[in-house]
Amino acid sequence: MNDADNAALRDTILDSIADGVFTVDDQWRITSFNRAAERITGVKRDDALGRSCCEVFRASICETACALRRTLATGRPVVNKAVYILDARGNRVPISISTAVFKDRGGRIIGGVETFRDLNLAEDLRKELEANYCFADIVGRSAAIRQVFQVLPQIAESTSTVLIEGASGTGKELFARAIHRLSPRRKKPFVALNCAALPDTLLESELFGYKAGAFTDAKKDKPGRFALADRGTLLLDEIGDISPAMQVRLLRVLQERTFEPLGSVEPVPVDVRVIAATNKDLAKLVRKGTFREDLFYRIHVVRISLPTLRDRRDDIPLLIEHFVAKFNRLQGKDVVGVSDEALARLMEYDYPGNVRELENIVEHAFVLCRGGLVELHHLPPAVRGTSMDESIPGIAGMTLQAMERLLISDALRRSGGNRTAAARQLGIDPSTLFRKVKALGITLPESDGRSR
């Protein structure tokens, strides 16, 4: 086979690859350029061949931190580094690049080879997948969170008062906002107030407002949160922390749909849909006598209980992707994702602060990670140093495949061997579960759980 035939065969092979591929000689001139590279860059092969690679790609790292130059200097490849290039029309295109040395048959380095992937396509796919796993700004696909998703539209359509219970950091305000946006009141105000943040005197004026002259510094009328939320939705967060005296006033507003601003004797009618939220067990507070039973039943018309992140661990990878995309936008960085080692540690962590803590962990990693993958050393020390007593037994040091085997086996155990129920818990199709069970060599329980 002559050189022309060899070149034709090489081009045919390169054109069959979905990722962009190009090679350079020791003078940084492009010697091959496949069809995917043409598509991503908008540059024709004939226009690229023989030109300097930095002229063609105009990448964000070409001048100061060329990955291919570093690979040729050190012999070490670069894997999945996220950068930006300018295509032929001047558009900014995010790509993920990998580099390696290019050797002849005798093993002599004669140049370099770089492969690159259009991250816009990956982002489009991510958005398409997220559409199936998002509800407003809430991300999740676990069985626990999808159960909440299923009832939100019906709850939103009603006018009933809603009580959202959940530990700190589980996203109670996000769910309240989702209810508002799905409701007929969506074009009216959504107003939120943290009841635990204010003493009684300030809380009263914040809720009901005041008239000019009601007290020394009241120079003019001030509307309260009930007035601001008229015909809309009012979120009363941490309602379990309000005093008995304030509970009486709040009960009257909920019963009569009127309130009196401080310094006024005239009741003001109001049309507000109230959503209450708490991280406490209100029923227990009622039994202790610290929360009024009549107010409890007034706000307990519809109840939503939010799961902790420990109870929806299969949402952790999806939430990480969501936060990585968020902080890339906010900070202008090119972080691709998290390494397998970092993901394994994030999967085993206990998350006392729930989803809010996971978001803070990812933001901390962004401070230390310049680009590419978030590695284990980018995570906060408290997360890196998780002891086995605080983690899922046996998960430390696992590969992703072993972790998947553990999660599937655990779901089958919790469902009593019921494959359909296990698939529902994992947020996958039963046929997908069957394929994974077979591929991972998982032994199915003798009972299929159907009699449960």
C-alpha positions as CSV (number, residue, x, y, z in Angstrom):
1,M,0.0,0.0,0.0
2,N,1.5,3.3,-1.1
3,D,1.5,6.6,0.9
4,A,-1.6,7.9,-0.9
5,D,-3.5,4.8,0.0
6,N,-2.3,5.0,3.6
7,A,-3.5,8.6,3.8
8,A,-6.9,7.8,2.3
9,L,-7.3,4.9,4.8
10,R,-6.3,7.2,7.6
11,D,-8.8,9.8,6.6
12,T,-11.6,7.2,6.2
13,I,-10.9,6.0,9.7
14,L,-10.8,9.5,11.2
15,D,-14.0,10.5,9.4
16,S,-15.8,7.6,11.1
17,I,-15.1,9.0,14.5
18,A,-17.8,11.2,16.1
19,D,-15.4,13.4,17.9
20,G,-13.2,16.0,16.2
21,V,-9.7,14.8,15.5
22,F,-6.6,16.6,14.2
23,T,-2.9,16.0,14.1
24,V,0.0,18.4,13.9
25,D,3.7,18.0,13.0
26,D,6.6,19.3,15.0
27,Q,6.0,22.8,13.6
28,W,2.4,22.9,14.8
29,R,1.1,22.6,11.3
30,I,-2.1,20.6,10.9
31,T,-1.5,17.4,9.0
32,S,-5.0,15.8,9.3
33,F,-8.4,17.1,10.1
34,N,-11.5,14.9,10.2
35,R,-15.1,15.5,9.2
36,A,-16.3,16.1,12.8
37,A,-13.6,18.7,13.2
38,E,-15.0,20.5,10.1
39,R,-18.5,20.4,11.6
40,I,-17.5,21.7,15.1
41,T,-15.2,24.4,13.9
42,G,-16.9,25.4,10.6
43,V,-13.5,25.2,8.9
44,K,-13.1,23.0,5.8
45,R,-10.4,20.4,5.8
46,D,-8.6,21.9,2.8
47,D,-8.5,25.3,4.6
48,A,-7.1,23.7,7.8
49,L,-4.4,21.5,6.4
50,G,-0.9,23.1,6.6
51,R,-2.1,26.0,8.8
52,S,-1.0,26.5,12.4
53,C,-3.5,24.9,14.8
54,C,-3.9,28.2,16.8
55,E,-4.9,30.0,13.7
56,V,-7.7,27.5,13.1
57,F,-9.0,27.0,16.6
58,R,-8.4,30.4,18.3
59,A,-8.9,28.6,21.6
60,S,-8.9,30.2,25.0
61,I,-5.7,28.3,26.0
62,C,-3.8,28.6,22.7
63,E,-1.5,31.5,23.7
64,T,-0.7,30.7,27.3
65,A,-1.5,27.1,28.2
66,C,-1.7,25.0,25.0
67,A,-2.6,21.4,26.1
68,L,-1.0,19.9,23.1
69,R,2.2,21.8,23.6
70,R,2.3,20.6,27.2
71,T,1.7,17.0,26.1
72,L,4.6,17.1,23.6
73,A,6.9,18.7,26.2
74,T,6.1,16.2,29.0
75,G,4.8,13.1,27.1
76,R,1.8,13.1,29.4
77,P,-1.7,13.2,27.9
78,V,-4.4,15.7,28.8
79,V,-7.9,14.2,29.3
80,N,-11.2,16.0,29.0
81,K,-10.0,19.5,29.6
82,A,-12.9,22.0,28.9
83,V,-11.9,25.1,26.8
84,Y,-13.6,27.5,24.4
85,I,-12.8,28.0,20.7
86,L,-14.0,30.5,18.1
87,D,-15.6,28.8,15.1
88,A,-15.4,30.1,11.5
89,R,-18.3,32.5,12.2
90,G,-16.8,33.9,15.4
91,N,-19.1,32.0,17.7
92,R,-17.8,30.9,21.1
93,V,-18.0,27.1,21.2
94,P,-17.3,25.1,24.4
95,I,-15.3,21.9,23.8
96,S,-13.7,19.2,25.8
97,I,-10.2,18.2,24.5
98,S,-7.8,15.3,25.0
99,T,-4.2,15.2,23.7
100,A,-1.5,12.6,23.1
101,V,1.8,12.4,21.3
102,F,1.9,11.2,17.7
103,K,4.7,8.7,16.9
104,D,6.0,7.1,13.7
105,R,6.5,3.3,13.3
106,G,9.9,3.6,14.9
107,G,8.4,5.2,18.1
108,R,9.9,8.6,17.3
109,I,7.6,11.5,18.3
110,I,6.7,13.4,15.1
111,G,3.9,15.5,16.3
112,G,0.7,15.5,18.4
113,V,-2.9,14.4,18.1
114,E,-5.9,16.1,19.7
115,T,-9.5,14.9,20.0
116,F,-12.3,17.3,20.9
117,R,-16.0,17.1,21.7
118,D,-18.6,19.8,21.2
119,L,-20.0,20.4,24.7
120,N,-23.0,22.3,23.3
121,L,-24.3,19.0,22.1
122,A,-23.7,17.5,25.5
123,E,-25.4,20.5,27.1
124,D,-28.4,20.0,24.8
125,L,-28.6,16.4,25.7
126,R,-28.3,17.3,29.4
127,K,-31.2,19.8,29.1
128,E,-33.3,17.2,27.3
129,L,-32.7,14.7,30.1
130,E,-33.2,17.3,32.8
131,A,-36.6,18.1,31.3
132,N,-37.6,14.6,32.6
133,Y,-36.1,15.1,36.0
134,C,-36.9,18.7,36.8
135,F,-39.9,20.5,38.3
136,A,-39.5,24.2,38.1
137,D,-36.1,24.7,39.8
138,I,-36.3,21.4,41.7
139,V,-34.0,18.7,40.4
140,G,-34.6,15.0,41.1
141,R,-35.6,11.6,39.7
142,S,-35.7,9.4,42.9
143,A,-38.9,7.7,43.8
144,A,-39.2,9.9,46.9
145,I,-39.0,13.2,45.0
146,R,-41.1,12.0,42.1
147,Q,-43.9,11.2,44.5
148,V,-43.9,14.9,45.5
149,F,-43.8,16.0,41.9
150,Q,-46.9,14.0,41.1
151,V,-49.1,15.8,43.6
152,L,-47.8,19.4,43.1
153,P,-50.1,20.3,40.2
154,Q,-53.2,19.2,42.0
155,I,-52.1,21.0,45.2
156,A,-51.3,24.2,43.1
157,E,-54.8,24.2,41.5
158,S,-56.5,24.2,44.9
159,T,-56.9,27.2,47.2
160,S,-56.2,25.2,50.4
161,T,-53.5,26.2,52.9
162,V,-50.4,24.0,52.6
163,L,-47.9,22.8,55.2
164,I,-44.5,21.9,53.9
165,E,-42.4,19.9,56.4
166,G,-38.7,19.1,55.9
167,A,-35.3,19.4,57.4
168,S,-33.2,22.5,56.8
169,G,-31.8,22.6,53.3
170,T,-34.4,20.3,51.7
171,G,-35.8,23.1,49.5
172,K,-39.0,24.1,51.2
173,E,-39.1,27.5,49.6
174,L,-38.4,26.1,46.2
175,F,-41.4,23.8,46.5
176,A,-43.5,26.7,47.7
177,R,-42.5,28.8,44.7
178,A,-43.3,25.9,42.4
179,I,-46.8,25.6,43.9
180,H,-47.3,29.4,43.3
181,R,-46.0,29.2,39.7
182,L,-48.4,26.3,38.9
183,S,-51.4,28.0,40.5
184,P,-54.0,30.4,39.1
185,R,-52.3,33.0,41.2
186,R,-49.0,32.8,39.3
187,K,-49.3,36.3,37.9
188,K,-49.7,37.8,41.4
189,P,-47.0,38.3,44.0
190,F,-45.2,35.5,45.8
191,V,-44.0,36.9,49.2
192,A,-41.9,35.0,51.7
193,L,-41.1,35.7,55.4
194,N,-38.9,33.8,57.8
195,C,-40.8,33.9,61.0
196,A,-37.9,32.7,63.1
197,A,-35.7,35.6,62.1
198,L,-37.8,38.3,63.9
199,P,-38.9,39.0,67.4
200,D,-42.7,39.3,68.0
201,T,-42.9,43.1,67.8
202,L,-41.1,43.2,64.5
203,L,-42.9,40.1,63.1
204,E,-46.3,41.6,63.8
205,S,-45.4,44.8,61.9
206,E,-43.9,42.7,59.1
207,L,-47.0,40.6,58.7
208,F,-49.7,43.1,59.2
209,G,-48.0,46.5,58.5
210,Y,-48.7,49.7,60.4
211,K,-50.4,53.1,60.1
212,A,-48.5,56.4,60.4
213,G,-48.3,57.4,64.0
214,A,-48.7,53.8,65.4
215,F,-45.4,54.3,67.2
216,T,-42.7,57.0,67.4
217,D,-40.8,56.2,64.2
218,A,-43.9,55.4,62.1
219,K,-43.8,58.5,59.8
220,K,-46.0,56.9,57.1
221,D,-48.1,53.9,56.4
222,K,-46.2,50.6,55.7
223,P,-48.0,47.7,54.1
224,G,-47.3,44.3,55.7
225,R,-46.6,41.0,54.0
226,F,-50.3,40.0,53.9
227,A,-51.1,43.2,52.0
228,L,-48.2,42.8,49.6
229,A,-49.3,39.2,48.9
230,D,-52.9,40.1,48.2
231,R,-54.4,37.8,45.5
232,G,-51.1,36.0,45.5
233,T,-49.2,33.6,47.8
234,L,-47.6,34.1,51.2
235,L,-44.9,31.7,52.5
236,L,-44.6,31.7,56.3
237,D,-41.3,29.9,56.7
238,E,-40.3,28.3,60.1
239,I,-43.9,28.8,61.4
240,G,-43.1,26.5,64.3
241,D,-41.0,29.2,65.9
242,I,-43.7,31.8,66.4
243,S,-44.9,32.7,69.9
244,P,-48.4,31.6,71.3
245,A,-49.5,35.3,71.1
246,M,-48.6,35.6,67.4
247,Q,-50.3,32.2,66.8
248,V,-53.6,33.7,68.0
249,R,-53.3,36.7,65.6
250,L,-52.3,34.4,62.7
251,L,-55.2,32.1,63.3
252,R,-57.7,34.9,63.2
253,V,-56.3,36.1,59.8
254,L,-56.6,32.6,58.4
255,Q,-60.1,32.1,59.7
256,E,-61.6,35.5,58.9
257,R,-59.5,36.5,55.9
258,T,-59.0,40.0,57.4
259,F,-56.3,41.7,59.4
260,E,-55.7,44.9,61.3
261,P,-52.5,46.9,60.7
262,L,-50.8,48.2,63.9
263,G,-52.5,51.5,64.8
264,S,-55.7,50.7,63.0
265,V,-59.1,49.7,64.2
266,E,-60.5,48.9,60.7
267,P,-60.1,45.3,59.5
268,V,-58.6,45.0,56.0
269,P,-59.9,42.1,53.8
270,V,-57.2,40.0,52.1
271,D,-57.2,37.2,49.6
272,V,-54.0,35.3,50.2
273,R,-53.1,31.6,49.7
274,V,-50.9,30.7,52.7
275,I,-48.1,28.2,52.5
276,A,-46.5,27.4,55.9
277,A,-43.1,25.6,56.2
278,T,-41.3,24.2,59.1
279,N,-38.3,22.0,60.0
280,K,-40.0,20.9,63.2
281,D,-42.6,18.2,64.1
282,L,-45.6,20.4,64.7
283,A,-47.7,17.5,65.9
284,K,-45.2,16.9,68.6
285,L,-45.3,20.6,69.5
286,V,-49.1,20.5,69.8
287,R,-48.8,17.5,72.2
288,K,-46.3,19.5,74.3
289,G,-48.6,22.5,74.3
290,T,-46.3,25.0,72.6
291,F,-48.2,25.1,69.3
292,R,-51.9,25.8,69.2
293,E,-54.0,22.8,68.0
294,D,-56.5,24.9,66.2
295,L,-53.8,26.7,64.2
296,F,-52.1,23.4,63.4
297,Y,-55.3,22.0,61.9
298,R,-55.9,25.3,60.0
299,I,-52.5,25.1,58.2
300,H,-52.5,21.3,58.0
301,V,-55.1,21.1,55.3
302,V,-52.6,19.8,52.7
303,R,-49.3,18.4,53.9
304,I,-46.1,17.8,51.9
305,S,-43.2,16.0,53.6
306,L,-39.8,16.6,51.9
307,P,-37.2,13.8,52.0
308,T,-33.7,14.4,53.2
309,L,-30.8,14.0,50.8
310,R,-29.8,10.8,52.6
311,D,-33.2,9.4,51.5
312,R,-32.7,10.3,47.9
313,R,-29.0,9.5,47.3
314,D,-29.7,8.5,43.7
315,D,-30.4,12.2,43.0
316,I,-26.9,13.3,44.1
317,P,-25.2,12.9,40.6
318,L,-28.0,14.8,39.0
319,L,-27.9,17.6,41.6
320,I,-24.1,17.8,41.1
321,E,-24.5,18.2,37.4
322,H,-27.1,20.9,38.0
323,F,-24.8,22.8,40.4
324,V,-21.8,22.5,38.2
325,A,-23.7,24.0,35.3
326,K,-25.0,26.8,37.6
327,F,-21.6,27.8,38.9
328,N,-20.0,27.5,35.4
329,R,-22.5,30.2,34.3
330,L,-22.1,32.3,37.4
331,Q,-18.3,32.2,37.6
332,G,-17.4,31.9,33.9
333,K,-15.5,28.6,34.5
334,D,-15.1,25.5,32.3
335,V,-15.5,22.7,34.9
336,V,-16.6,19.6,33.1
337,G,-17.8,17.6,36.2
338,V,-16.4,15.6,39.1
339,S,-14.0,12.7,39.0
340,D,-15.0,9.2,39.9
341,E,-13.1,9.4,43.2
342,A,-14.8,12.7,44.2
343,L,-18.2,11.4,43.1
344,A,-17.7,8.3,45.2
345,R,-17.0,10.4,48.3
346,L,-19.9,12.7,47.6
347,M,-22.2,9.7,47.3
348,E,-21.1,8.4,50.7
349,Y,-21.3,11.7,52.6
350,D,-24.1,12.0,55.1
351,Y,-25.3,15.6,54.3
352,P,-26.7,16.9,57.6
353,G,-27.4,20.2,55.6
354,N,-29.1,18.4,52.8
355,V,-29.3,19.9,49.3
356,R,-28.1,23.3,50.5
357,E,-25.0,21.7,51.9
358,L,-24.3,19.8,48.6
359,E,-24.6,23.2,46.7
360,N,-22.1,24.8,49.2
361,I,-19.7,21.8,48.7
362,V,-19.8,22.2,44.9
363,E,-19.3,26.0,45.2
364,H,-16.3,25.4,47.5
365,A,-14.9,23.0,44.9
366,F,-15.3,25.7,42.3
367,V,-13.2,28.1,44.3
368,L,-10.2,25.7,44.2
369,C,-10.8,24.1,40.7
370,R,-9.6,26.1,37.8
371,G,-11.2,23.9,35.2
372,G,-11.5,20.3,34.0
373,L,-12.7,17.9,36.6
374,V,-13.4,18.5,40.3
375,E,-11.0,16.2,42.1
376,L,-11.1,14.8,45.7
377,H,-8.7,17.4,47.0
378,H,-11.0,20.2,45.8
379,L,-13.7,19.1,48.3
380,P,-14.0,20.6,51.8
381,P,-11.9,18.8,54.4
382,A,-15.0,17.7,56.3
383,V,-16.2,15.9,53.2
384,R,-12.8,14.4,52.3
385,G,-12.4,13.1,55.9
386,T,-15.7,11.4,56.2
387,S,-15.3,8.5,58.5
388,M,-16.8,5.1,57.7
389,D,-19.1,5.4,60.7
390,E,-20.9,8.3,59.0
391,S,-21.0,6.7,55.5
392,I,-22.9,3.9,53.8
393,P,-21.2,0.7,55.0
394,G,-18.6,-0.6,52.6
395,I,-18.9,2.2,50.0
396,A,-15.6,3.9,50.5
397,G,-13.1,3.2,47.7
398,M,-15.8,1.6,45.5
399,T,-15.8,1.9,41.8
400,L,-18.9,3.4,40.1
401,Q,-19.8,-0.1,38.9
402,A,-19.6,-1.5,42.4
403,M,-21.6,1.4,43.7
404,E,-24.3,0.8,41.1
405,R,-24.4,-2.9,42.1
406,L,-24.8,-1.8,45.8
407,L,-27.6,0.6,45.1
408,I,-29.5,-1.9,42.9
409,S,-29.1,-4.7,45.4
410,D,-30.3,-2.4,48.2
411,A,-33.4,-1.3,46.2
412,L,-34.2,-5.0,45.5
413,R,-33.8,-5.8,49.2
414,R,-36.0,-2.8,50.3
415,S,-38.7,-3.8,47.8
416,G,-38.7,-7.4,48.9
417,G,-37.5,-8.6,45.5
418,N,-40.2,-6.8,43.6
419,R,-38.4,-5.7,40.4
420,T,-41.0,-3.1,39.4
421,A,-40.9,-1.5,42.8
422,A,-37.1,-1.5,42.8
423,A,-37.0,0.1,39.4
424,R,-39.4,2.8,40.6
425,Q,-37.2,3.5,43.6
426,L,-34.2,3.9,41.4
427,G,-36.0,6.0,38.8
428,I,-35.3,3.7,35.9
429,D,-37.4,1.5,33.6
430,P,-37.9,-2.2,34.8
431,S,-36.3,-3.4,31.5
432,T,-33.2,-1.2,32.3
433,L,-33.1,-2.7,35.7
434,F,-33.2,-6.2,34.3
435,R,-30.3,-5.4,31.9
436,K,-28.2,-3.9,34.7
437,V,-28.9,-6.9,37.0
438,K,-27.7,-9.2,34.3
439,A,-24.7,-7.1,33.3
440,L,-23.6,-6.6,36.9
441,G,-24.1,-10.3,37.9
442,I,-26.6,-9.5,40.7
443,T,-28.3,-12.4,42.3
444,L,-32.0,-11.8,42.4
445,P,-34.0,-12.7,45.6
446,E,-35.9,-16.0,45.4
447,S,-39.2,-14.1,46.0
448,D,-40.3,-11.5,43.4
449,G,-42.1,-9.5,46.1
450,R,-45.5,-9.6,44.3
451,S,-47.3,-11.0,47.4
452,R,-46.2,-8.0,49.5
